[in-house]
Amino acid sequence: MDAALMQLLRAVDTPTVCNAIEVVEGKRGFDRFTRGTMLCSAPQAGAIVGYARTARIAALAPPSEPADVIRARRMAYYKHMATGPRPAIAVVEDMDGANAIGAYWGEINTTVHKGFGLSGALTNGVMRDLGDLPEGFPVIAGSIGPSHGFVHVREIATSVNIFGLSIADGDLIHADRHGALVIPLGYEAALAGAIAKLLDTEKIVLNAARAEGFDFAAFEAAWTAFEAART
């Protein structure tokens, strides 16, 4: 990805990118984003942007396969996370869903993933060790909990579902404390211009609302100009 675009995407929040995609499409209705409230280990850290490295885990019950099979899959998982295009985000679905108890994302696992060069993690599952997670590796998760349960890897590089968002291995992800979205393939070239247009048009209303003497007449004039600029 173009370095300037990557820097821009990291500098803006996920709602801005969501709106900018609608600018690219020329209409409302973009829907490739998470639903519900997610938790972020470092809410002030800003956005994480990268290509998804996907997997699925479970933790409620111990694995039924032989130990050597489980270990081989675990090593295959870490090899998958350690390779592939960069920047990258670990996107891991907990198959236990709302009943998830296995805090896969603690101090050790986040440090390992950061060492592999990943930018952060996105999961519907559990995180822990909040005071000990490494800087520069935000985790956006479904919940916080104390136990790792019987956590084990079930699938690698398959499509996952995170809070209603279907994500395939290799999808381009933008995520922050608001949740996450998938940037559709082929939109990259138009995003920088769309973000600039979006921010410029928003200033029409924001600057007016922050000015001395703002009243309904000033709002009406600003909103009219705002609507004209968006079309």
Secondary structure, 3 states (H helix, E strand, C coil): CCHHHHHHHHHCCHHHHHHHHHHHHCCCCCCCECCCCCEECCCCCCCEEEEEEEEEEECCCCCCCCHHHHHHHHHHHHHHHHCCCCCEEEEEEECCHHHCCCCCECHHHHHHHHHCCCCCEEECCEECCCCCCCCCCCEEECEECCCCCCCEEEEECCCEEECCEEECCCCEEEEECCEEEEECCCCHHHHHHHHHHHHHHHHHHHHHHHCCCCCHHHHHHHHHHHHHHHC
